[in-house]
Amino acid sequence: MKLISWVWFWYVLVGFLMGGGAVIIWNILKKVKLKLVWYEWILMILSTVVFLLMSQTFIASFYEFEPKAAWFSLIFMGIPILLMAVVLFRSLKKRYIKNSEIN
C-alpha cells in the first residue's frame, strides 16, 4: 500500500500566505502613495527569501521527524526576519511622516 503524503498542502499554504501578504503590502503602499527606495527593496526581497527558506526548513524538519530542529529553525531564522521587517517598517513610517508633514 502506497502512503499519500499531504506535505504539499503546507507548501501551498505558505505560497498563498506570501502571495496574499505581498498583494496587501503593495495595495497599502499604493494607497498611501509611497514608493520603495533601493534599500527597502533589498530588505523586502531578502526577508521574503529568508521566510521562504525558513518555512521550507520547518516543514521538511517535521517531515523528517525532527521537531526540535524545526522549532530551532523558526527561532534562528525568524529573529533576523523580524529585525529586517522592523527596520523596513520604521523606514517606511519615517518617510511617510516626512511626506505628510510637507503636504
All heavy atoms as an XYZ file, in Angstrom:
866
protein
N       0.841     -1.182      0.000
C       0.000      0.000      0.000
C       0.885      1.244      0.000
O       1.830      1.346      0.760
C      -0.881     -0.012      1.241
C      -1.879      1.078      1.249
S      -3.125      0.718      2.497
C      -3.292      2.309      3.172
N       0.550      2.146     -0.877
C       1.334      3.367     -1.013
C       0.739      4.456     -0.124
O      -0.464      4.693     -0.137
C       1.347      3.804     -2.465
C       2.292      4.924     -2.739
C       2.372      5.183     -4.222
C       3.400      6.261     -4.469
N       3.575      6.507     -5.881
N       1.599      5.115      0.625
C       1.169      6.199      1.509
C       1.178      7.518      0.740
O       2.168      7.866      0.100
C       2.104      6.289      2.717
C       1.784      7.378      3.736
C       0.471      7.056      4.423
C       2.897      7.486      4.742
N       0.070      8.224      0.794
C      -0.027      9.510      0.110
C       0.288     10.602      1.125
O      -0.317     10.680      2.190
C      -1.426      9.720     -0.495
C      -1.692      8.644     -1.539
C      -1.552     11.098     -1.088
C      -3.085      8.682     -2.110
N       1.230     11.446      0.789
C       1.677     12.495      1.690
C       0.887     13.785      1.446
O       0.575     14.135      0.315
C       3.163     12.758      1.478
O       3.570     13.864      2.223
N       0.599     14.488      2.523
C      -0.084     15.769      2.446
C       0.865     16.934      2.722
O       0.432     18.031      3.037
C      -1.249     15.790      3.426
C      -2.434     15.062      2.890
C      -2.686     13.735      2.978
C      -3.514     15.620      2.150
N      -3.852     13.415      2.339
C      -4.389     14.572      1.830
C      -3.824     16.895      1.726
C      -5.546     14.767      1.102
C      -4.983     17.095      1.009
C      -5.824     16.028      0.702
N       2.155     16.705      2.590
C       3.124     17.764      2.853
C       2.978     18.897      1.841
O       3.193     20.061      2.173
C       4.557     17.185      2.837
C       5.588     18.261      2.989
C       4.717     16.166      3.945
N       2.589     18.596      0.626
C       2.427     19.619     -0.398
C       1.456     20.701      0.049
O       1.582     21.862     -0.352
C       1.950     19.000     -1.711
C       0.604     18.336     -1.608
C       0.356     17.045     -1.307
C      -0.662     18.968     -1.771
N      -0.994     16.819     -1.277
C      -1.650     17.987     -1.556
C      -1.071     20.255     -2.076
C      -3.002     18.264     -1.633
C      -2.428     20.533     -2.155
C      -3.377     19.542     -1.947
N       0.475     20.323      0.869
C      -0.522     21.294      1.326
C       0.129     22.435      2.096
O      -0.257     23.593      1.959
C      -1.572     20.589      2.198
C      -2.539     21.536      2.834
C      -3.542     22.122      2.093
C      -2.437     21.854      4.180
C      -4.434     23.006      2.675
C      -3.321     22.734      4.772
C      -4.325     23.312      4.016
N       1.126     22.115      2.918
C       1.800     23.150      3.711
C       2.569     24.107      2.820
O       2.629     25.312      3.083
C       2.698     22.521      4.761
C       1.903     21.722      5.740
C       1.893     20.371      5.883
C       0.944     22.230      6.685
N       1.012     20.008      6.862
C       0.414     21.125      7.366
C       0.493     23.493      7.016
C      -0.534     21.261      8.370
C      -0.456     23.627      8.007
C      -0.961     22.522      8.668
N       3.189     23.587      1.753
C       3.903     24.453      0.817
C       2.931     25.365      0.068
O       3.237     26.540     -0.163
C       4.722     23.625     -0.169
C       5.892     22.939      0.479
C       5.893     21.562      0.692
C       6.996     23.658      0.887
C       6.956     20.928      1.286
C       8.077     23.039      1.488
C       8.045     21.669      1.685
O       9.104     21.056      2.282
N       1.784     24.847     -0.300
C       0.766     25.664     -0.960
C       0.260     26.741     -0.002
O       0.076     27.899     -0.396
C      -0.396     24.783     -1.482
C      -1.558     25.622     -1.958
C       0.096     23.870     -2.581
N       0.053     26.379      1.252
C      -0.406     27.354      2.245
C       0.611     28.470      2.435
O       0.242     29.657      2.481
C      -0.677     26.644      3.580
C      -1.308     27.469      4.684
C      -2.694     27.919      4.281
C      -1.361     26.665      5.961
N       1.889     28.123      2.512
C       2.934     29.146      2.635
C       2.947     30.037      1.395
O       3.093     31.259      1.498
C       4.319     28.492      2.866
C       5.436     29.493      2.697
C       4.382     27.858      4.237
N       2.772     29.457      0.227
C       2.725     30.242     -1.004
C       1.564     31.217     -1.029
O       1.719     32.370     -1.432
N       0.391     30.756     -0.580
C      -0.764     31.654     -0.514
C      -0.542     32.769      0.501
O      -0.917     33.919      0.262
C      -2.044     30.886     -0.178
C      -2.695     30.251     -1.366
C      -2.955     28.896     -1.384
C      -3.048     31.001     -2.470
C      -3.559     28.306     -2.471
C      -3.650     30.428     -3.572
C      -3.907     29.065     -3.577
N       0.056     32.442      1.643
C       0.332     33.475      2.643
C       1.318     34.516      2.116
O       1.120     35.724      2.315
C       0.875     32.838      3.929
C      -0.112     32.056      4.771
C       0.599     31.370      5.931
C      -1.189     32.987      5.301
N       2.363     34.061      1.449
C       3.349     35.000      0.907
C       2.750     35.845     -0.216
O       2.969     37.061     -0.272
C       4.573     34.243      0.422
C       5.397     33.662      1.545
S       6.819     32.741      0.983
C       7.795     34.047      0.256
N       1.997     35.226     -1.106
C       1.371     35.975     -2.194
C       0.325     36.955     -1.695
O       0.276     38.105     -2.142
N      -0.509     36.503     -0.761
C      -1.520     37.398     -0.192
C      -0.890     38.548      0.577
O      -1.352     39.695      0.492
N       0.164     38.257      1.319
C       0.865     39.313      2.047
C       1.483     40.335      1.111
O       1.449     41.538      1.370
N       2.047     39.860     -0.005
C       2.643     40.772     -0.979
C       1.589     41.682     -1.607
O       1.821     42.885     -1.784
C       3.370     39.979     -2.062
N       0.427     41.122     -1.916
C      -0.646     41.924     -2.505
C      -1.147     42.966     -1.499
O      -1.375     44.135     -1.854
C      -1.807     41.016     -2.985
C      -3.041     41.819     -3.321
C      -1.362     40.195     -4.172
N      -1.313     42.577     -0.252
C      -1.780     43.511      0.777
C      -0.780     44.641      0.973
O      -1.148     45.828      1.025
C      -2.051     42.765      2.095
C      -3.290     41.892      1.955
C      -2.215     43.738      3.255
C      -3.515     40.941      3.117
N       0.500     44.309      1.069
C       1.532     45.339      1.248
C       1.571     46.276      0.052
O       1.671     47.496      0.198
C       2.908     44.684      1.498
C       2.926     44.028      2.880
C       4.029     45.699      1.377
C       4.134     43.161      3.140
N       1.485     45.714     -1.157
C       1.504     46.523     -2.374
C       0.329     47.499     -2.400
O       0.497     48.674     -2.737
C       1.477     45.612     -3.594
C       1.653     46.343     -4.879
C       0.676     46.729     -5.740
C       2.882     46.795     -5.435
N       1.227     47.385     -6.806
C       2.586     47.440     -6.635
C       4.206     46.718     -5.029
C       3.552     48.002     -7.440
C       5.169     47.274     -5.850
C       4.852     47.906     -7.026
N      -0.873     47.023     -2.034
C      -2.048     47.900     -2.031
C      -1.948     48.986     -0.969
O      -2.366     50.119     -1.207
C      -3.321     47.077     -1.833
C      -3.709     46.330     -3.085
O      -3.411     46.760     -4.193
N      -4.364     45.201     -2.924
N      -1.396     48.663      0.191
C      -1.228     49.676      1.231
C      -0.252     50.753      0.771
O      -0.491     51.956      0.961
C      -0.755     49.021      2.555
C      -1.892     48.203      3.170
C      -0.261     50.072      3.537
C      -1.459     47.360      4.354
N       0.854     50.331      0.155
C       1.836     51.312     -0.329
C       1.250     52.187     -1.436
O       1.554     53.382     -1.509
C       3.097     50.605     -0.814
C       3.973     49.981      0.268
C       5.112     49.191     -0.356
C       4.504     51.036      1.207
N       0.420     51.615     -2.301
C      -0.225     52.420     -3.343
C      -1.219     53.396     -2.738
O      -1.342     54.533     -3.202
C      -0.932     51.508     -4.354
C      -0.003     50.949     -5.405
C      -0.700     50.004     -6.348
C      -1.752     50.685     -7.157
N      -2.351     49.774     -8.165
N      -1.938     52.961     -1.704
C      -2.946     53.824     -1.096
C      -2.318     55.039     -0.417
O      -2.852     56.145     -0.508
C      -3.775     53.018     -0.080
C      -4.953     53.791      0.484
C      -5.905     52.921      1.274
C      -5.236     52.472      2.546
N      -6.148     51.757      3.448
N      -1.195     54.846      0.257
C      -0.543     55.973      0.934
C       0.479     56.670      0.040
O       1.153     57.600      0.464
C       0.118     55.530      2.264
C      -0.920     55.024      3.224
C       1.209     54.521      2.042
N       0.584     56.237     -1.223
C       1.446     56.846     -2.241
C       2.910     56.875     -1.809
O       3.570     57.909     -1.874
C       0.951     58.244     -2.582
C      -0.405     58.230     -3.230
C      -0.914     59.613     -3.510
C      -2.285     59.483     -4.142
N      -3.163     60.562     -3.856
N       3.401     55.728     -1.362
C       4.811     55.580     -1.008
C       5.483     54.661     -2.014
O       4.944     53.615     -2.363
C       4.956     54.958      0.384
C       5.191     55.891      1.554
C       5.297     55.099      2.842
C       6.401     56.748      1.387
N       6.647     55.066     -2.472
C       7.441     54.203     -3.356
C       8.650     53.723     -2.568
O       9.230     54.463     -1.782
C       7.875     54.972     -4.589
C       6.717     55.339     -5.481
C       7.208     55.901     -6.788
C       6.033     56.374     -7.595
N       5.684     55.483     -8.644
N       9.014     52.475     -2.791
C      10.155     51.897     -2.088
C      11.459     52.404     -2.691
O      11.596     52.497     -3.904
C      10.113     50.378     -2.162
C       8.924     49.680     -1.508
C       8.997     48.191     -1.770
C       8.897     49.947     -0.034
N      12.415     52.728     -1.826
C      13.753     53.084     -2.300
C      14.576     51.798     -2.373
O      14.145     50.728     -1.938
C      14.408     54.146     -1.388
C      13.679     55.458     -1.505
C      14.463     53.708      0.041
N      15.787     51.895     -2.898
C      16.572     50.701     -3.224
C      16.830     49.810     -2.026
O      16.736     48.597     -2.116
C      17.873     51.087     -3.924
C      18.832     51.845     -3.055
C      18.882     53.196     -2.878
C      19.850     51.299     -2.237
N      19.871     53.521     -2.004
C      20.490     52.376     -1.586
C      20.294     50.007     -1.980
C      21.543     52.187     -0.706
C      21.345     49.833     -1.098
C      21.956     50.917     -0.478
N      17.159     50.362     -0.865
C      17.465     49.520      0.288
C      16.211     48.889      0.882
O      16.278     47.831      1.494
C      18.254     50.298      1.347
C      17.594     51.561      1.835
C      16.695     51.546      2.882
C      17.899     52.779      1.252
C      16.085     52.691      3.333
C      17.307     53.945      1.700
C      16.404     53.900      2.737
O      15.806     55.044      3.174
N      15.066     49.527      0.682
C      13.811     48.918      1.135
C      13.437     47.741      0.230
O      12.907     46.738      0.715
C      12.695     49.966      1.152
C      12.912     51.015      2.225
C      11.978     52.189      2.107
O      11.327     52.368      1.054
O      11.894     52.958      3.078
N      13.720     47.853     -1.062
C      13.512     46.725     -1.963
C      14.381     45.546     -1.544
O      13.936     44.397     -1.517
C      13.832     47.110     -3.414
C      12.708     47.771     -4.129
C      12.619     49.086     -4.455
C      11.502     47.164     -4.592
N      11.437     49.337     -5.100
C      10.735     48.168     -5.201
C      11.004     45.867     -4.555
C       9.491     47.919     -5.764
C       9.762     45.619     -5.115
C       9.023     46.635     -5.709
N      15.658     45.828     -1.237
C      16.578     44.768     -0.826
C      16.089     44.106      0.456
O      16.085     42.871      0.565
C      18.010     45.329     -0.672
C      18.570     45.687     -2.040
C      18.914     44.319      0.027
C      19.897     46.397     -2.008
N      15.666     44.913      1.437
C      15.154     44.350      2.698
C      13.910     43.509      2.460
O      13.757     42.431      3.051
C      14.840     45.465      3.692
C      15.981     45.956      4.552
C      15.531     47.155      5.385
C      16.479     44.867      5.456
N      13.018     43.983      1.606
C      11.781     43.246      1.341
C      12.085     41.912      0.657
O      11.558     40.868      1.053
C      10.843     44.082      0.472
C       9.577     43.392      0.120
S       8.034     44.046      0.694
C       8.169     45.760      0.795
N      12.923     41.936     -0.355
C      13.256     40.700     -1.075
C      14.022     39.740     -0.184
O      13.744     38.537     -0.155
C      14.034     41.031     -2.364
C      13.114     41.742     -3.353
C      14.628     39.780     -2.988
C      13.817     42.345     -4.541
N      14.989     40.265      0.580
C      15.778     39.418      1.462
C      14.923     38.770      2.552
O      15.051     37.574      2.825
C      16.910     40.233      2.088
C      17.993     39.472      2.812
C      18.701     38.527      1.861
C      18.981     40.447      3.420
N      14.023     39.539      3.144
C      13.168     38.964      4.179
C      12.189     37.942      3.591
O      11.882     36.930      4.229
C      12.418     40.055      4.944
O      11.619     40.811      4.082
N      11.734     38.152      2.369
C      10.856     37.183      1.710
C      11.596     35.879      1.423
O      11.063     34.788      1.670
C      10.299     37.771      0.401
O       9.615     38.984      0.695
C       9.369     36.803     -0.280
N      12.823     35.983      0.927
C      13.606     34.780      0.626
C      13.935     34.014      1.911
O      13.824     32.782      1.954
C      14.884     35.155     -0.155
C      15.846     33.989     -0.232
C      14.524     35.634     -1.545
N      14.312     34.730      2.952
C      14.628     34.062      4.220
C      13.373     33.426      4.816
O      13.430     32.328      5.374
C      15.304     35.036      5.214
C      15.511     34.391      6.561
C      16.637     35.496      4.677
N      12.212     34.080      4.674
C      10.964     33.484      5.144
C      10.645     32.208      4.376
O      10.212     31.212      4.964
C       9.798     34.470      5.010
C       8.489     33.908      5.471
C       8.184     33.856      6.825
C       7.563     33.415      4.579
C       6.981     33.328      7.259
C       6.358     32.892      5.000
C       6.073     32.847      6.354
N      10.888     32.227      3.069
C      10.660     31.034      2.259
C      11.579     29.894      2.695
O      11.132     28.754      2.858
C      10.880     31.361      0.780
C      10.651     30.246     -0.213
C       9.190     29.849     -0.238
C      11.092     30.692     -1.587
N      12.850     30.193      2.919
C      13.788     29.167      3.383
C      13.420     28.660      4.782
O      13.539     27.468      5.068
C      15.206     29.727      3.381
C      15.822     29.985      2.011
C      17.160     30.690      2.164
C      15.978     28.708      1.236
N      12.994     29.577      5.650
C      12.606     29.178      7.000
C      11.392     28.249      6.978
O      11.381     27.212      7.650
C      12.280     30.404      7.855
C      11.849     30.063      9.269
S      11.169     31.452     10.160
C       9.642     31.732      9.284
N      10.403     28.591      6.182
C       9.205     27.748      6.134
C       9.523     26.391      5.520
O       9.014     25.365      5.975
C       8.084     28.450      5.370
O       8.481     28.738      4.061
N      10.389     26.358      4.502
C      10.763     25.083      3.898
C      11.527     24.229      4.899
O      11.289     23.020      5.000
C      11.603     25.332      2.638
C      11.773     24.124      1.758
C      12.856     23.173      2.215
O      13.828     23.571      2.843
N      12.673     21.903      1.910
N      12.441     24.829      5.647
C      13.202     24.087      6.646
C      12.291     23.569      7.752
O      12.440     22.430      8.211
C      14.298     24.987      7.252
O      15.111     25.488      6.186
C      15.161     24.237      8.230
N      11.342     24.376      8.170
C      10.407     23.968      9.220
C       9.565     22.775      8.769
O       9.457     21.772      9.476
C       9.516     25.150      9.596
C       8.574     24.863     10.722
C       9.029     24.839     12.030
C       7.239     24.622     10.488
C       8.170     24.576     13.086
C       6.367     24.355     11.525
C       6.839     24.329     12.829
N       8.991     22.866      7.572
C       8.134     21.795      7.068
C       8.937     20.514      6.854
O       8.523     19.418      7.243
C       7.433     22.239      5.769
C       6.460     23.374      6.057
C       6.711     21.082      5.106
C       5.950     24.091      4.815
N      10.114     20.654      6.244
C      10.929     19.475      5.952
C      11.444     18.816      7.235
O      11.538     17.584      7.304
C      12.102     19.862      5.064
N      11.769     19.601      8.252
C      12.245     19.021      9.513
C      11.152     18.207     10.191
O      11.416     17.140     10.742
C      12.745     20.118     10.450
O      13.883     20.739      9.920
N       9.930     18.699     10.159
C       8.840     17.923     10.731
C       8.585     16.645      9.919
O       8.279     15.602     10.482
C       7.553     18.741     10.823
C       7.332     19.332     12.176
C       7.419     20.692     12.367
C       7.068     18.529     13.266
C       7.217     21.237     13.617
C       6.869     19.063     14.525
C       6.949     20.427     14.698
N       8.711     16.754      8.591
C       8.507     15.583      7.742
C       9.567     14.519      7.999
O       9.312     13.327      7.841
C       8.499     16.014      6.279
C       8.105     14.920      5.327
C       6.814     14.384      5.356
C       8.995     14.422      4.396
C       6.445     13.388      4.483
C       8.639     13.423      3.518
C       7.354     12.908      3.571
O       6.990     11.914      2.700
N      10.765     14.943      8.413
C      11.850     14.010      8.725
C      11.868     13.619     10.207
O      12.849     13.060     10.682
C      13.189     14.637      8.335
C      13.337     14.832      6.850
C      14.590     15.588      6.477
O      15.277     16.099      7.388
O      14.877     15.673      5.282
N      10.799     13.929     10.926
C      10.643     13.581     12.340
C      11.732     14.188     13.216
O      12.277     13.538     14.096
C      10.579     12.061     12.525
C       9.498     11.424     11.721
C       9.801     10.657     10.608
C       8.168     11.615     12.054
C       8.796     10.078      9.849
C       7.161     11.041     11.309
C       7.472     10.272     10.209
N      12.049     15.455     12.962
C      12.998     16.210     13.772
C      12.329     17.499     14.240
O      12.655     18.595     13.783
C      14.260     16.537     12.954
C      15.084     15.354     12.580
C      15.774     14.713     13.764
O      15.916     15.371     14.812
O      16.158     13.539     13.641
N      11.382     17.410     15.184
C      10.655     18.609     15.582
C      11.528     19.645     16.301
O      11.283     20.839     16.191
C       9.551     18.084     16.503
C      10.048     16.772     16.977
C      10.907     16.217     15.879
N      12.536     19.177     17.021
C      13.404     20.119     17.722
C      14.161     20.993     16.714
O      14.285     22.210     16.886
C      14.385     19.363     18.611
C      15.126     20.230     19.583
C      15.922     19.372     20.540
C      16.585     20.225     21.595
N      17.368     19.415     22.525
N      14.649     20.387     15.650
C      15.328     21.152     14.601
C      14.357     22.115     13.917
O      14.745     23.232     13.547
C      15.932     20.211     13.574
N      13.116     21.701     13.767
C      12.117     22.567     13.139
C      11.884     23.815     13.978
O      11.878     24.936     13.448
C      10.807     21.802     12.951
N      11.718     23.643     15.269
C      11.468     24.798     16.129
C      12.696     25.691     16.249
O      12.577     26.917     16.329
C      10.968     24.351     17.495
C       9.598     23.762     17.418
C       9.245     22.469     17.577
C       8.384     24.464     17.098
N       7.894     22.311     17.381
C       7.342     23.515     17.101
C       8.080     25.789     16.815
C       6.025     23.865     16.821
C       6.762     26.132     16.543
C       5.764     25.171     16.553
N      13.890     25.099     16.238
C      15.100     25.917     16.261
C      15.260     26.709     14.963
O      15.775     27.828     14.977
C      16.341     25.064     16.521
C      16.618     24.838     17.978
C      16.674     23.559     18.492
C      16.830     25.900     18.837
C      16.916     23.337     19.836
C      17.078     25.702     20.180
C      17.125     24.423     20.683
N      14.833     26.135     13.846
C      14.906     26.884     12.593
C      13.978     28.095     12.632
O      14.311     29.142     12.070
C      14.570     25.989     11.408
O      13.203     25.649     11.399
N      12.826     27.964     13.298
C      11.946     29.124     13.450
C      12.616     30.218     14.267
O      12.495     31.404     13.953
C      10.633     28.718     14.128
C       9.574     28.061     13.285
C       8.306     27.856     14.099
C       9.267     28.867     12.056
N      13.328     29.821     15.305
C      13.979     30.816     16.165
C      15.137     31.488     15.431
O      15.221     32.719     15.358
C      14.469     30.159     17.469
C      13.283     29.712     18.311
C      15.351     31.125     18.260
C      13.660     28.848     19.489
N      16.041     30.679     14.866
C      17.263     31.234     14.301
C      17.077     31.908     12.945
O      17.931     32.689     12.532
C      18.344     30.155     14.213
C      18.845     29.730     15.552
C      18.721     28.422     15.969
C      19.414     30.642     16.412
C      19.176     28.022     17.211
C      19.866     30.266     17.669
C      19.751     28.956     18.067
N      16.007     31.594     12.260
C      15.721     32.302     11.017
C      14.628     33.348     11.209
O      14.565     34.318     10.463
C      15.319     31.325      9.916
C      16.421     30.451      9.437
S      15.782     29.332      8.179
C      17.256     28.942      7.302
N      13.780     33.158     12.205
C      12.684     34.096     12.434
C      13.133     35.413     13.028
O      12.592     36.473     12.696
N      14.134     35.375     13.901
C      14.618     36.613     14.518
C      15.204     37.565     13.467
O      14.859     38.752     13.474
C      15.606     36.293     15.660
C      14.833     35.655     16.821
C      16.337     37.547     16.118
C      15.706     35.156     17.947
N      16.063     37.105     12.544
C      16.527     38.039     11.502
C      15.395     38.572     10.613
O      15.423     39.732     10.194
C      17.512     37.213     10.677
C      17.969     36.151     11.591
C      16.816     35.848     12.482
N      14.393     37.743     10.352
C      13.254     38.210      9.557
C      12.529     39.324     10.300
O      12.171     40.351      9.708
C      12.292     37.051      9.239
C      12.934     36.057      8.300
C      10.996     37.572      8.622
C      12.160     34.785      8.120
N      12.306     39.132     11.588
C      11.647     40.171     12.379
C      12.468     41.457     12.422
O      11.915     42.555     12.322
C      11.380     39.671     13.797
C      10.258     38.648     13.938
C      10.169     38.162     15.377
C       8.939     39.259     13.513
N      13.777     41.328     12.565
C      14.631     42.517     12.574
C      14.565     43.259     11.240
O      14.454     44.503     11.212
C      16.071     42.134     12.898
C      16.333     41.653     14.319
C      17.773     41.194     14.462
C      16.028     42.751     15.315
N      14.614     42.530     10.136
C      14.517     43.177      8.825
C      13.157     43.830      8.631
O      13.060     44.938      8.080
C      14.778     42.166      7.709
C      16.215     41.751      7.589
S      16.552     40.696      6.173
C      15.901     39.132      6.740
N      12.103     43.182      9.105
C      10.759     43.743      8.969
C      10.598     45.014      9.801
O       9.983     45.984      9.359
C       9.717     42.711      9.374
N      11.178     45.029     11.003
C      11.095     46.223     11.848
C      11.858     47.380     11.214
O      11.375     48.519     11.195
C      11.617     45.903     13.272
C      11.877     47.160     14.061
C      10.636     45.007     14.004
N      13.056     47.109     10.690
C      13.836     48.166     10.033
C      13.080     48.706      8.820
O      13.008     49.923      8.611
C      15.231     47.633      9.635
C      15.945     48.601      8.707
C      16.064     47.358     10.867
N      12.483     47.826      8.038
C      11.715     48.239      6.864
C      10.498     49.063      7.275
O      10.229     50.123      6.701
C      11.281     47.014      6.066
C      10.445     47.257      4.824
C      11.228     48.052      3.801
C       9.995     45.936      4.234
N       9.763     48.611      8.291
C       8.578     49.332      8.743
C       8.946     50.718      9.271
O       8.278     51.709      8.962
C       7.860     48.521      9.826
C       6.677     49.231     10.408
C       5.497     49.330      9.699
C       6.749     49.820     11.664
C       4.401     49.992     10.232
C       5.671     50.483     12.201
C       4.493     50.572     11.477
N      10.006     50.802     10.053
C      10.418     52.097     10.603
C      10.864     53.048      9.505
O      10.600     54.248      9.559
C      11.500     51.911     11.649
C      10.966     51.280     12.923
C      12.053     51.107     13.923
N      12.605     52.420     14.246
C      12.843     52.850     15.465
N      12.595     52.065     16.478
N      13.340     54.038     15.669
N      11.545     52.528      8.494
C      11.977     53.365      7.380
C      10.774     53.903      6.608
O      10.710     55.094      6.277
C      12.878     52.557      6.459
O      13.179     53.279      5.297
N       9.814     53.023      6.331
C       8.609     53.464      5.619
C       7.805     54.457      6.449
O       7.298     55.455      5.924
C       7.746     52.258      5.259
C       8.276     51.371      4.137
C       7.440     50.112      4.027
C       8.305     52.125      2.832
N       7.698     54.208      7.742
C       6.938     55.106      8.619
C       7.600     56.482      8.690
O       6.920     57.508      8.641
C       6.840     54.489     10.021
C       5.985     55.271     10.965
C       5.891     54.570     12.299
C       5.141     55.410     13.296
N       5.133     54.811     14.626
N       8.917     56.500      8.766
C       9.652     57.762      8.835
C       9.449     58.572      7.559
O       9.201     59.784      7.605
C      11.134     57.460      9.052
C      12.006     58.653      9.221
C      13.424     58.180      9.498
C      14.412     59.304      9.464
N      15.780     58.821      9.636
N       9.527     57.917      6.403
C       9.308     58.626      5.147
C       7.861     59.056      4.975
O       7.581     60.120      4.432
C       9.741     57.756      3.961
C      11.229     57.649      3.855
C      11.748     57.068      2.556
N      11.086     55.877      2.074
C      10.355     55.841      0.962
N      10.183     56.905      0.246
N       9.786     54.714      0.577
N       6.917     58.261      5.474
C       5.502     58.624      5.372
C       5.206     59.864      6.217
O       4.505     60.772      5.776
C       4.621     57.453      5.812
C       3.157     57.778      5.824
C       2.460     57.961      4.629
C       2.459     57.942      7.018
C       1.119     58.276      4.627
C       1.121     58.253      7.033
C       0.456     58.416      5.833
O      -0.870     58.741      5.835
N       5.754     59.897      7.432
C       5.530     61.054      8.295
C       6.169     62.303      7.683
O       5.576     63.388      7.696
C       6.079     60.785      9.704
C       5.209     59.722     10.400
C       6.143     62.046     10.538
C       5.763     59.237     11.717
N       7.362     62.144      7.120
C       8.043     63.286      6.499
C       7.242     63.795      5.293
O       7.092     65.002      5.112
C       9.441     62.884      6.060
C      10.292     64.053      5.601
C      11.637     63.600      5.051
C      12.490     62.992      6.123
N      13.841     62.652      5.628
N       6.703     62.887      4.497
C       5.918     63.298      3.336
C       4.586     63.927      3.732
O       4.114     64.837      3.071
C       5.649     62.100      2.418
C       6.887     61.674      1.661
O       7.868     62.390      1.606
N       6.829     60.475      1.103
N       3.971     63.451      4.804
C       2.676     64.031      5.206
C       2.859     65.394      5.851
O       1.948     66.229      5.790
C       1.965     63.067      6.164
O       2.697     62.919      7.345
N       4.016     65.677      6.451
C       4.259     66.998      7.020
C       4.483     68.034      5.923
O       4.121     69.182      6.072
C       5.476     66.953      7.939
C       5.216     66.248      9.242
C       6.466     66.142     10.107
O       7.563     66.548      9.649
O       6.344     65.646     11.235
N       5.073     67.601      4.814
C       5.328     68.514      3.699
C       4.012     68.919      3.047
O       3.801     70.066      2.708
C       6.279     67.864      2.664
C       7.663     67.695      3.286
C       6.364     68.691      1.391
C       8.617     66.895      2.424
N       3.112     67.967      2.873
C       1.831     68.252      2.227
C       0.921     68.807      3.244
O       0.170     69.484      3.423
C       1.235     66.992      1.622
C       2.119     66.470      0.503
O       2.828     67.243     -0.123
N       2.078     65.172      0.275
